[in-house]
Amino acid sequence: MKADLGVVGKWRKRFIKDRVAGLTDLPRPNVHRKLDDERVEEVVRRTLESTPKGATHWSSRKMAKQAGVSQSSVSRIWRAFQLKPHRTSTFTLSTDPFFTEKVRDVVGLYMNPPDNAVVLCVDEKSAVLPLVFGQSPRATATYKRHGVTNLFAALNVATGKVIGACFPGKRAAEFRRFLNNIDAEVPADLGVHVVVDNSSIHNAPEIKRWLKRHPRFHMHFTPTYSSWLNLVERWFSNLTEQAPRRGSHKSTAELKLAIDTYLEASNEAPKPFIWTKTADQILASVARFCARTLEQHTS
């Protein structure tokens, strides 16, 4: 175990003297609680139910002054109860009249994919900029733009592999070319279920004509304001964090090379994203959010 002889001897003596009980930690000095439950409850309640005068949220120092405790005590209480009053959460409710049906359709594909078919989550990352910062790990706030590119990506839900291509524009013509790429990549004997958002390029007349000529393709649309339902967005997040954001690229050609390199590395060791929430759980969560929001506005 590569332990010092003195350490081994110490624990052997404790075991001989007190058996298993001797292997537990001894009481440490000055670990008794300095705040009683009532004081802790007061800090939590004030944090959740009030705001300081002239401000929108509490800081640990303001709360310490208000509650008559130390700033470090407030910080420990907030950490214990996972309170972060300086942060705000955002959520946009979908206005799609077929929200429930679309959620059940897409989640059903994730959790019970059809036989003899692949499920692909498709989206476009628009206006990816090649930027020059001088020093990549110590980037300044100023940069130069050197053109733009648009990344089209299709994530295979089962395998985690991604089909990707960069185009200068984001129009129905480019989307049709990308569908041709998918058609060439996926074996001809498999059906193709494509999850996309409600962008106009996915419903353009030339795309509808293309789909009629390729009957094995089936489109599944996510509800409006529900990009979280498309698994390829998770892959886009990884791409942004690990490739373009900290890179320095002097041209769109360099940026495309960086994206292609990341795409190749990602497909060498693909890792699928596992969807765990059922449609019923998602709809119940949305219902609870609506109920809480309505209660806050009517109280």
C-alpha positions in Angstrom: 0.0 0.0 0.0 3.1 2.2 0.0 2.4 3.4 3.5 5.0 4.6 6.1 5.9 2.0 8.7 5.0 4.4 11.5 1.4 4.7 10.0 1.0 1.0 9.7 2.2 0.5 13.3 -0.2 3.2 14.6 -3.2 1.6 13.1 -2.2 -1.9 14.1 -1.9 -0.8 17.8 -5.3 0.9 17.6 -6.9 -2.3 16.2 -5.3 -4.5 18.8 -6.5 -2.2 21.6 -10.1 -1.3 20.4 -10.7 -3.8 17.5 -12.9 -2.4 14.7 -13.9 0.6 16.7 -10.3 1.7 16.9 -10.2 2.2 13.1 -12.7 5.1 13.1 -11.7 8.7 13.2 -11.2 10.2 16.7 -13.4 13.2 17.6 -11.8 16.4 16.2 -11.5 19.5 18.3 -13.7 22.6 17.8 -16.3 20.8 15.6 -19.3 21.6 17.7 -22.0 23.7 16.0 -21.8 27.4 16.7 -25.3 28.1 15.3 -28.5 26.5 16.5 -31.3 25.2 14.2 -33.4 28.4 14.7 -30.6 30.7 13.5 -29.9 28.5 10.5 -33.6 28.4 9.6 -33.7 32.2 9.9 -30.9 32.6 7.4 -32.5 30.2 4.9 -35.9 31.8 5.3 -34.6 35.3 4.8 -32.6 34.2 1.7 -35.6 32.7 0.1 -38.4 35.0 1.1 -36.9 38.5 1.3 -34.5 40.9 -0.5 -32.3 43.6 1.0 -33.4 47.2 0.6 -32.5 48.6 -2.8 -31.2 45.3 -4.1 -32.5 42.3 -6.0 -30.7 39.6 -4.0 -28.7 39.0 -0.9 -24.9 38.8 -0.7 -23.3 36.8 2.0 -22.0 39.9 3.8 -25.4 41.7 3.7 -27.1 38.6 5.1 -24.5 38.2 7.8 -25.1 41.7 8.9 -28.8 41.3 8.8 -28.9 37.9 10.7 -26.1 38.8 13.1 -23.8 35.9 12.1 -20.4 35.7 10.4 -20.1 35.9 6.6 -18.4 32.5 6.6 -21.4 31.0 8.5 -23.8 32.4 5.9 -21.6 30.9 3.1 -21.6 27.5 4.8 -25.4 27.5 5.3 -25.9 28.5 1.6 -23.6 25.7 0.5 -25.3 23.1 2.7 -28.7 24.1 1.3 -27.4 24.7 -2.2 -28.7 28.3 -2.2 -27.3 30.7 -4.8 -29.3 34.0 -4.5 -27.0 35.7 -7.0 -28.0 33.4 -9.8 -31.3 33.4 -11.8 -32.8 30.5 -13.7 -34.5 31.1 -17.1 -37.1 29.0 -18.8 -39.2 29.7 -21.9 -42.4 27.9 -22.2 -43.3 26.5 -25.6 -46.3 28.1 -27.3 -46.6 25.1 -29.6 -50.2 23.9 -29.7 -48.9 20.4 -30.3 -46.3 20.5 -27.5 -47.5 17.3 -25.7 -47.8 15.3 -28.9 -44.3 16.4 -30.1 -42.7 15.7 -26.8 -44.1 12.1 -26.7 -43.1 11.6 -30.3 -39.4 12.6 -29.9 -38.9 11.1 -26.4 -40.5 7.9 -27.7 -37.8 7.8 -30.4 -35.1 8.2 -27.8 -36.4 5.6 -25.4 -38.0 3.1 -27.8 -36.3 3.5 -31.2 -37.9 1.7 -34.1 -36.5 -1.6 -35.5 -34.4 -1.6 -38.7 -33.9 2.2 -38.5 -31.6 4.9 -37.2 -32.6 7.9 -35.2 -30.6 11.1 -36.1 -30.8 14.4 -34.2 -30.1 17.1 -36.8 -29.4 20.8 -36.3 -27.3 23.6 -37.6 -24.8 25.7 -35.7 -25.0 29.0 -37.5 -22.4 31.7 -38.0 -19.4 30.0 -36.5 -16.7 32.7 -36.5 -13.0 32.2 -37.0 -11.4 34.6 -34.5 -7.9 35.8 -33.8 -7.1 36.7 -30.2 -3.3 36.9 -30.1 -2.9 34.4 -27.3 -5.5 31.7 -27.1 -5.3 30.7 -23.5 -5.2 34.4 -22.5 -7.7 35.8 -24.9 -8.5 39.5 -24.9 -12.0 40.9 -25.4 -11.1 42.2 -28.8 -10.9 40.1 -31.9 -11.0 40.1 -35.7 -13.6 38.3 -37.8 -12.4 36.3 -40.8 -15.6 35.2 -42.4 -18.3 32.7 -41.2 -19.3 29.1 -41.6 -22.3 27.0 -40.8 -22.0 23.5 -39.3 -24.7 21.0 -40.1 -24.6 17.9 -37.8 -26.5 14.7 -37.4 -26.0 12.8 -34.1 -26.8 9.0 -34.2 -28.7 8.5 -30.9 -27.7 4.9 -30.6 -24.0 5.1 -31.3 -23.0 8.7 -30.6 -21.4 9.1 -34.0 -21.9 12.3 -35.9 -22.2 13.1 -39.5 -21.1 16.7 -40.1 -20.5 19.2 -42.9 -19.7 22.9 -43.1 -21.5 25.1 -45.6 -21.1 28.9 -46.3 -24.9 29.4 -45.9 -27.8 28.1 -44.0 -30.6 27.7 -46.5 -32.8 24.9 -47.7 -30.3 24.2 -50.5 -27.6 23.5 -48.0 -29.9 21.4 -45.9 -30.8 19.4 -48.9 -27.2 18.8 -49.6 -26.7 17.7 -46.1 -29.6 15.2 -46.4 -27.9 13.8 -49.4 -24.8 13.3 -47.2 -26.9 11.5 -44.6 -28.5 9.3 -47.4 -25.1 8.3 -48.6 -23.8 7.5 -45.1 -26.7 5.4 -43.7 -27.1 1.9 -45.1 -29.8 1.7 -47.7 -31.8 -1.0 -45.9 -32.4 1.1 -42.8 -35.1 3.7 -42.2 -34.0 7.2 -41.1 -35.9 9.1 -38.4 -34.7 12.7 -38.3 -35.3 14.9 -35.3 -35.2 18.6 -36.2 -36.5 22.0 -35.0 -39.1 24.2 -36.6 -36.6 26.2 -38.7 -38.1 27.3 -42.1 -35.4 25.5 -44.0 -36.7 22.1 -42.7 -40.1 22.7 -44.1 -39.1 24.4 -47.4 -40.9 23.2 -50.6 -37.7 21.7 -52.0 -37.1 19.7 -48.8 -40.7 18.3 -49.0 -40.0 17.3 -52.6 -36.7 15.7 -51.6 -38.5 13.7 -48.8 -41.1 12.4 -51.4 -38.2 11.1 -53.5 -36.7 9.4 -50.4 -39.5 7.7 -48.5 -37.3 6.0 -46.0 -36.7 9.4 -44.3 -39.2 10.5 -41.6 -39.1 13.9 -40.1 -39.9 14.5 -36.4 -40.2 18.1 -35.2 -39.5 19.4 -31.7 -41.9 21.9 -30.2 -41.1 25.6 -30.5 -38.6 27.0 -27.9 -37.6 23.4 -27.1 -34.1 23.0 -28.4 -33.3 21.1 -25.1 -35.2 18.2 -26.6 -32.7 17.8 -29.5 -29.8 15.7 -28.3 -27.4 17.1 -30.9 -27.4 20.4 -28.9 -25.5 18.6 -26.2 -22.8 17.6 -28.8 -22.7 21.2 -30.1 -22.0 22.3 -26.5 -19.1 20.0 -26.2 -17.8 21.1 -29.6 -17.9 24.8 -28.6 -16.2 24.2 -25.3 -13.4 22.0 -26.6 -12.7 23.4 -30.1 -13.7 26.8 -31.5 -14.1 28.9 -28.3 -10.4 28.8 -27.2 -8.9 28.4 -30.6 -7.4 31.1 -32.8 -8.2 30.8 -36.5 -7.1 33.2 -39.2 -9.6 32.0 -41.8 -12.7 29.9 -42.3 -10.5 27.2 -43.8 -8.6 26.9 -40.5 -11.9 26.9 -38.6 -13.3 24.1 -40.8 -10.1 22.1 -40.3 -10.5 22.5 -36.5 -14.1 21.4 -36.7 -13.3 18.4 -38.9 -10.5 17.4 -36.5 -12.8 17.5 -33.6 -15.5 15.6 -35.5 -13.0 12.9 -36.4 -11.7 12.6 -32.8 -15.3 12.4 -31.6 -16.2 9.6 -34.0 -13.1 7.6 -33.1 -14.4 7.2 -29.5 -18.1 8.0 -29.7 -20.2 8.2 -26.6 -24.0 8.3 -26.9 -26.0 10.6 -24.8 -28.6 8.6 -22.8 -32.0 10.1 -22.5 -33.5 9.2 -19.1 -36.7 11.2 -18.5 -40.0 9.9 -19.9 -42.5 12.1 -21.6 -44.8 11.9 -18.6 -42.0 13.1 -16.3 -41.3 16.0 -18.6 -44.9 17.0 -18.9 -45.4 16.8 -15.2 -42.3 19.0 -14.6 -43.7 21.6 -17.0 -47.1 21.4 -15.3 -45.5 22.0 -11.9 -43.5 25.0 -13.2 -46.7 26.5 -14.7 -48.5 26.0 -11.4 -45.7 27.7 -9.4 -45.5 30.6 -11.8 -49.3 31.1 -11.7 -49.3 31.0 -7.9 -46.5 33.6 -7.7 -48.4 36.0 -10.0 -51.8 35.6 -8.3 -50.6 35.7 -4.7 
